[in-house]
Amino acid sequence: MGAFNWFWKAMGAQSERNDASSKKIVAGSEERAVELAALDDAALAARARGVVRDGRIIDKVEFLAVLSVASARTVGLSPFNSQLQAVLRLLEGDVIHMATGEGKTLVGAMSATGFALTGQRVHVMTVNNYLAARDAEWMRPLVSFFGLSVAAVTEKLSAEERRRAYGADIVYAPVAEIGFDVLRDGQATSRADEVLSPAEVALVDEADSVLVDEALVPLVLAGSVKGQQSTGEITAAVAQLEEGRHYRIDSDRRNVFLTDAGAHALERALGVDSLYGDEALGNILVRVNLALHAKALLIRDVHYLVADGKVALIDASRGRVADLQRWPDGLHAAVEAKEGLSVSDGGRILDQITLQALMGRYPSVCGMTGTAVEAVDQLREFYDLRVSVIDRHKPLQRVDEPDRVYATAGEKNAAIVHAIVEIHATGQPVLIGTHDVAESELLTDALADHGIACQVLNAKNDEEEAGIIARAGERGRVTVSTQMAGRGTDIRLGEGVAELGGLVVIATSRHRSSRLDNQLRGRAGRQGDPGRTLTFVSLDDDVVRTGGGDTAFSAVPDEHGLIDSAKAREFVEHCQRVTEGQLLTIHAQTWKYNKLLADQREIIGTRRDNLLDTDRALAELRERAGQRAQKLAHLDEHVLADAARQIMLFHLDDEWAEHLAIMDDVRESIHLRAIAKETPIDEFHRIAIREFKDLAQRAVDRAVETFQTVDIDAEGAHLGDGGLARPSATWTYMVSDNPLAGGGNGALSTMESFFS
């Protein structure tokens, strides 16, 4: 314990030294900026390049001063000292903790420009297409001032447009879109087909969300093949099951289990002798479990929407429709069948990569967020990143009131409506943070009964978000929103609102992660504005039921159900800490599953690079199939080398896709396959290593067979004629790898009607 304390004290001391040093440099740059303001544009830009030697900034004071003056000239924004400190810490490779409304967009642009001036290409990773396009255009004058180029990559760009955009010095793009381009490039059969240009720096906006919350979400490239078998019969049978009698759900609502009665009922309905026989284990039981999961644990308007005949997942960390996300194919198909929709073709997974593995491709990673401190352990453990806390430009004037704890969800909901009605009567604007679409709509209906019209921002209308959030600080405005992470728009107070006390933010419950609570609170009190936050909690809430477990807690509420005691609030905080620990455990377990596949993908990538960049494919095929090579000796050497390359790459990619399919099946049923005295993760690793062991050799053996039989002429290898064509269409999506991470996000406790 002594060594542990010494370590953290040392880390704290280092942070303090960094902070003091940064502030000293910033103070010096403020004075230097006065001198530099007299220079013309060309001379000013030259001064920035003059303090860079061999990719290093040799005079940080002058460098910051130049960036500061250039910012004022080009985009009309003179950075505060706190922003300059943030720029400096980003350039040093930290994740900065900077409060909402303190100007992270300018900080990111100045930092990216600084990196680019040292000769490094920068990918500024945003959370959506809108922010990527907006920020690139907004900050273009600053970047161009120094003769640098900036571009945005968004979902709708063509391959050629992407290729041009990635050639810029600074590239703004959604993090998922960059990941998808990595996957698409990983299927290229020549370097000319690739779109990405290497970048040295990843500057991540909403860093805790991307690097922690979504770090292990697999990004998937799929190819067009017929996928799912019909799940209708199984779905119909599972639909008849009753909770308690045929299945039970565990206390944190993450897992569902068949009872003996449920198993027997399904065996009769499906006409099988046993769900647990060898034949069933490989197929029926897995599909039964998926259908049961879809029925019992995934709730419409909470975990997903149904729109235009399709299932659309809801991103729990942001409250938006996750356009690019799917659950693993079996589960996604089960939900579609549950809703009576056409079951979409799952396709064949060609490749996948997690965001955490994506970040490993960059020599340098840094980031910014308003809630980094709460994620300091994960950022250090998984990325070896330090967190620097940036002081606010103006002191915080926001008042965060103690939690209001109620005995039941119904009493809590009534209190929320009553509080909103009272505040609204004063003219103060109110922003209410709910946990899901269903809750936001119930609250809106309840407020309408009191004559209060709300602006609603949830997964059903998130395309309107910028306008809704921008107006949320106007007098008399009531805004109901799901998660506020990554909204990217400041809430500015309307005329006379500051005199009323500023924006009031109301949370309808605590989240499983305190970071999400703080993201919501941060919407009030921006840059010294007054503001107030209220958090309502009930003992029925998901976070309390899950985190409380078997902990006994009793208290006597008043006539309105309020439990006004420090003991109750301490109990709620305890429950939240427990759920945060559970999420960390899930993260660690998921990381263990993904890490081995990520390592194997790197091995495949190295082999691919060798095949793409050399004539190794032809050399290997000549060695193994010399007679065939001699018969083709009349062909141009470049044509023959390219044909060999196409054949080798096809079979390598095909074997890798097959490996992913095998491991996907193993992952879905690993809890059934694990042998006695062996944990699921150990069994998963054993199977993954066994299956991967001969992958490369199988690919070569099959390439030799193809080389000996396929038609090869002056136009190359005619793989399609031999039934070996690559998919005619591909598409990308994100797998919600742990669909119940975060449980129901309070859904089951908030589905009751709001009432007065």
Secondary structure as UniProt FT lines:
FT   HELIX           2..36
FT   TURN            37..38
FT   HELIX           41..50
FT   STRAND          52..53
FT   TURN            54..55
FT   STRAND          56..57
FT   HELIX           60..75
FT   HELIX           81..91
FT   TURN            92..93
FT   STRAND          95..97
FT   TURN            100..101
FT   HELIX           104..117
FT   TURN            118..119
FT   STRAND          122..126
FT   HELIX           129..138
FT   HELIX           140..145
FT   TURN            146..147
FT   STRAND          150..152
FT   TURN            155..156
FT   HELIX           159..166
FT   STRAND          170..174
FT   HELIX           175..185
FT   TURN            186..187
FT   HELIX           191..193
FT   STRAND          201..205
FT   HELIX           207..208
FT   HELIX           209..213
FT   TURN            214..216
FT   STRAND          218..223
FT   HELIX           232..239
FT   TURN            244..246
FT   STRAND          247..249
FT   TURN            251..252
FT   STRAND          256..258
FT   HELIX           260..270
FT   TURN            275..276
FT   HELIX           278..281
FT   TURN            282..283
FT   HELIX           284..296
FT   TURN            301..303
FT   STRAND          304..307
FT   TURN            308..309
FT   STRAND          310..315
FT   TURN            316..319
FT   STRAND          320..321
FT   TURN            323..324
FT   STRAND          325..326
FT   HELIX           329..338
FT   TURN            339..340
FT   STRAND          348..354
FT   HELIX           355..359
FT   TURN            360..361
FT   STRAND          364..369
FT   HELIX           373..375
FT   HELIX           376..383
FT   STRAND          387..389
FT   STRAND          397..400
FT   STRAND          404..406
FT   HELIX           409..426
FT   STRAND          430..433
FT   HELIX           437..448
FT   TURN            449..451
FT   STRAND          455..457
FT   TURN            459..460
FT   HELIX           462..464
FT   HELIX           465..470
FT   TURN            471..473
FT   TURN            475..476
FT   STRAND          478..481
FT   TURN            485..486
FT   TURN            495..496
FT   HELIX           497..500
FT   STRAND          503..507
FT   HELIX           514..521
FT   TURN            522..523
FT   HELIX           526..528
FT   STRAND          530..538
FT   TURN            539..540
FT   HELIX           542..548
FT   TURN            549..550
FT   TURN            559..560
FT   HELIX           566..613
FT   HELIX           616..624
FT   HELIX           626..631
FT   TURN            632..634
FT   HELIX           637..673
FT   TURN            676..677
FT   HELIX           680..693
FT   HELIX           695..709
FT   STRAND          712..713
FT   TURN            714..715
FT   STRAND          716..717
FT   HELIX           719..722
FT   STRAND          730..735
FT   TURN            739..746
FT   HELIX           747..750
//
